[in-house]
Amino acid sequence: MATWSNLNLQDSTSPLMEQLIYFHDHSLLILILITVLVSYLMIMLFFNSFTNRFLLSGQTIEIIWTIIPAIILMFIALPSLRLLYLLDEISSPLITLKTIGHQWYWSYEYSDFNSIEFDSYMIPVNEMKLNNFRLLDVDNRIILPFNTKIRILISAADVIHSWTIPSLGVKVDGTPGRLNQTNFLINRPGLFFGQCSEICGANHSFMPIVIESVKLNYFINWIKNFS
């Protein structure tokens, strides 16, 4: 889902994704430091020709290599718990979007606005225009305003699906008979792409998700014209 030849995470589109990227970099830095230290110690041991024939036990070093990893784990666990609570917090959303996964398309409902409903199918290659993205663009995009708290309710009609937008840091399973929810806030305009991330059958790879982020007044005009 990232740009061609790009091995990094996608640029963040929401404050939650920014925090996820910060936590990823924080954890990666700790892992690199540990890897370098352990590699250095192993290399020194391989090329060391000296032995301590009076060494029977090393209680001091054992205490050190027990306490230091525990402290390092605390530096990883505390930001992780903070982030988990941030991801689950839903406070006074302005818009609620209902999403239902089908084999193999998505259906959406803006229940706050006279129950606006539509299905979203991937555009086939033979029907694409020059400005469409192959295997990623859809006939009906999700239109949402940026700088607005949005709640999304997710379920499925047949098998398990997964509604995923990587740049938003959102990945929620759509399970038949179960209603899951999450929230996000888009902090810039643009097109943001995602795909179903749970293998759901033969056409699993052909049910993309497209969010078009616009100004609030454009969103209101779209709602009026849709009605």
N, C-alpha and C positions, 0 to 999 in steps of 0.2 A: 504493500500500500504506500510505501514511501517513494520518493522521486527515484528515477533510474540511477543506479550506481551509488545510491545513498544508503549507508549502513547504519546511520543514526536514527533516532526517533524522529517522528514528524514534528514540525513546529507546533507549539501548543495553540489551541484555540479557546481554552477556558482556564480559569484560575486553578481548577483541580488538576488539569494536565500539567500546568507549570509546576505544581507541587510534586506530582509524580516524577517529572523529569529531574527536579532537584534531589529527590530521594534516590533515584536511580544513580545519579552522579555521586552522591554521598556514599552509597553502598559500594559503588565500583571503585572509588578511591581507597576505601578501607581494604577491599579485596586485593587491589594492586599492591598496597603496602605490605600486606601479609604475605602475598606471593613472593615479592622481592626479598623479604626478610628470610622466609623459609628456604628459598632457593640459595641465598647467600650462605646460610648455615649448612645446607646439604653439600654445597660445593666445597666449603672449608673442611667439612668432615671427610670428604672423599680424598682430599689432598693432604690431610693431616697425618703425619707418620708418628706422632707422639701418643703415648698412652699413660694414664695415671694408674699405676699398679696399687696405690693405696686407696683408691676410690671404691667404697663399698655401697654408698647410697648418697643421693643428692637431694635432700629434703628441701633445701632452699630453692633450688631451681624448679623442683616440682610444684612448690607453692607459687612461684612466680608464673609458671606457664599454666597454672589453673586460674589464678586471679586475673591476669591480663586478658585472656579470652572472655572471661565473664564481663569485664568492663567494656570490652569491644562490643559484645552482644547487646549490652545496655544502650550503647550509642546507636545501634541499629534498631533495636526493638522500640525505643521510645518515639522516634520520628515515625516509625511504621504504625504504631497504635494511633498516634495523632492523625495520621493521614487516613486511616480506616474510619475514624469517627467523622472526619471532614467529608468523606465520600458518602457516608450514610445520612448526613444531616440534610433534612428537607424543611425549609422554613418559608412559609407564605409564598408559594409559587404564583406567578401571574397568569401562566398559560399551562394547560394540561393537554398533552398529546397522547392519544391511545394508539398503540401499535399492535397489530396481530400478524404473526408470521404464517404463511401458507406455503404449500409446495406448488410453485416456487416463486412467490412474489410477496410483497408486503401490502397491507392495507392500513390506512391511517384515518383517525377521526379527531377532529377538533371539537370536543364536546362542549367547550365554553361558548362556541359561536354557532348556535342553531344546528348542531350536529353535522358539520361539514365532513363528508367522508369521500375517500377515493382510494383506488388501488394503484400501486406503483410497480410497473414491470420494467425489466431491463430492455433497452432499445436494441433490437437485433442488428447485426452487422450490416445486412442489406438495406436497412431503413435509416442508417445513421446519416447525419449531416456532417459538414466539414468541421464544425465546432464542437461535435460530440466526442466524448471519451469512450474508446472501445472497451466493452465489457464492464463499464463503470457507470454510464449515464442511464437515466430512467425517463420514462415518459411523463411522470408526475413527480416533481420534486417536493420535498418538505420545505415549506416556507416558514421561517421563524425569525423573529426580531433579535438583534444582538443587544447586549447589556440588559437582558431581561431574564429573570429566574423562570426556568421551564422545568416542569415535571413531566416525566414520560412513564406511562403504564404499558407494560409489555406482556403479551400472552401469545399463544399459538393455537391454531385450529386443528392441526393434525399430528405433527411430530415436534420434537424439540428443535427450536431455532435459537439463534443468538444475535441480538441487535447490537452492532458494534460500529462505533466511530472512533478510530484511533486518535485523531487530533484533539478530540474532546475528552479523551480518557474514559470513555463510556463503553462498557461491554456487559450486557444483561441478557440472561437466558430467557427465551420465551417458551414456557412449558404449558402444554395443554391442561386446562382445568386449574391453572394457577396464575395469579396476577402478581407480577414483579414490578417494582418501581425504582426509579432513580431520578436524579435531577442534575442539571448543568446550567451554566451561564456562558453564552457565547460572547467573547469580548472583541470581536472584529467581524466585518462583513466578508463574504466570500462563499465559495463552494467547498463543501467538506464531504468527503467520500468515505463509505464504509461498505462492509459486506457481511453476510451471514457467516458467523464463526463457529457454527456447530454443524457437523456433517448431517444433512437432512434428506439425502436421497440423490438421485441421478443429476438433477440440475442445481445442486447446492451452490456451485460456483457462479450461478447466473441469476442471483437475486441481490443486486447491489442496493446501497442506500445512499441517497444524496440529500444533503441539507443545504438550502440556499439561505444564507444569513443576510438580512436586509434591515433598513431603518424601520423604526416602529410605525411611522406614518405610511410607508410603502406596504408594510404588513397589513395595516388596517384597510388600505385601498384594495389589497388583494382579497381580503375577507369579504369586503362589500361586493366586489366584482364576481367572486365565486358564488355568493348567495344569489 
